[in-house]
Amino acid sequence: MRLKVNFILHAVIVVGLSCTSCSKPTEENQDLVVETIYGKVSGYKEDSISVFKGIPYAKAERFMPPVPPDSWAETKECIKFGPVAKQVVPLDQRFLNE
């Protein structure tokens, strides 16, 4: 039962992320540039909503707490999501509790 609930939850998350990452700026969407405390970021406007994806909010070394990101001089393009953290599930754990 637990495996089924985890599978459904992961499926919903994957579908949700894939749907939100499909939208790309088009000619009818306006480009946007906003100043943050770390530097400028560019996004776009879609259906009267300002969209910024993948803005760095922290950096972290392995096994250390996160710290503020480094500042940047150039305008950072934030029109798609950044990398996703790996999730490792041991093979023997996948088939337990079916």
C-alpha positions as CSV (number, residue, x, y, z in Angstrom):
1,M,0.0,0.0,0.0
2,R,2.8,2.4,0.9
3,L,4.6,1.7,-2.3
4,K,1.4,2.5,-4.3
5,V,0.9,5.8,-2.4
6,N,4.6,6.8,-3.1
7,F,4.2,5.9,-6.7
8,I,1.0,8.0,-7.1
9,L,2.6,10.9,-5.3
10,H,5.7,10.8,-7.5
11,A,3.6,10.5,-10.7
12,V,1.6,13.6,-9.7
13,I,4.8,15.5,-9.0
14,V,6.4,14.5,-12.3
15,V,3.3,15.4,-14.3
16,G,3.0,18.7,-12.5
17,L,6.6,19.6,-13.1
18,S,6.5,18.5,-16.8
19,C,3.4,20.6,-17.4
20,T,4.9,23.7,-15.8
21,S,8.2,23.3,-17.6
22,C,6.6,23.0,-21.0
23,S,5.6,26.7,-21.2
24,K,8.3,28.7,-23.0
25,P,8.4,32.4,-23.8
26,T,6.8,33.3,-27.1
27,E,6.5,36.5,-29.1
28,E,3.3,37.5,-27.3
29,N,4.9,37.0,-23.9
30,Q,7.0,40.0,-22.6
31,D,10.5,39.5,-21.4
32,L,11.1,40.8,-17.9
33,V,14.3,41.8,-16.0
34,V,14.2,42.3,-12.3
35,E,17.0,43.4,-9.9
36,T,17.6,41.1,-6.9
37,I,20.1,41.6,-4.1
38,Y,22.5,39.2,-5.9
39,G,22.1,40.5,-9.5
40,K,19.6,40.9,-12.3
41,V,17.4,38.0,-13.4
42,S,15.4,37.7,-16.6
43,G,12.1,35.9,-16.9
44,Y,8.9,36.4,-18.9
45,K,5.3,37.4,-18.5
46,E,2.6,34.8,-19.3
47,D,-1.1,35.5,-19.0
48,S,-0.4,38.5,-16.7
49,I,1.9,36.4,-14.5
50,S,5.6,37.1,-14.1
51,V,7.5,33.9,-14.4
52,F,11.0,33.3,-13.1
53,K,12.3,29.7,-13.0
54,G,15.5,28.5,-11.4
55,I,16.6,31.6,-9.5
56,P,19.5,30.5,-7.2
57,Y,18.5,31.0,-3.6
58,A,21.3,29.3,-1.9
59,K,24.5,27.2,-2.4
60,A,25.6,24.3,-0.3
61,E,28.6,22.1,0.1
62,R,27.9,18.5,0.8
63,F,26.8,17.9,4.4
64,M,27.0,21.6,5.2
65,P,24.1,24.0,5.7
66,P,23.1,26.2,2.8
67,V,24.6,29.7,2.5
68,P,23.5,32.7,0.3
69,P,24.5,32.4,-3.3
70,D,27.4,34.3,-4.9
71,S,26.4,37.6,-6.6
72,W,26.5,37.8,-10.4
73,A,27.3,40.7,-12.7
74,E,25.5,39.6,-15.9
75,T,21.7,39.2,-16.2
76,K,20.9,35.6,-15.3
77,E,18.4,34.0,-17.6
78,C,15.7,32.3,-15.5
79,I,13.2,30.8,-17.9
80,K,13.6,27.1,-17.0
81,F,13.9,25.1,-13.8
82,G,17.4,24.2,-12.5
83,P,18.6,20.6,-11.9
84,V,16.7,18.4,-9.5
85,A,18.4,16.6,-6.6
86,K,18.9,12.9,-7.1
87,Q,16.7,10.6,-5.1
88,V,18.3,7.2,-4.5
89,V,16.0,4.3,-3.5
90,P,17.8,1.0,-2.9
91,L,16.5,-1.7,-5.2
92,D,15.4,-4.0,-2.3
93,Q,13.3,-1.2,-0.8
94,R,11.3,-0.7,-4.0
95,F,9.5,-4.0,-3.8
96,L,8.8,-4.2,0.0
97,N,5.3,-3.7,1.2
98,E,3.5,-4.5,-2.0
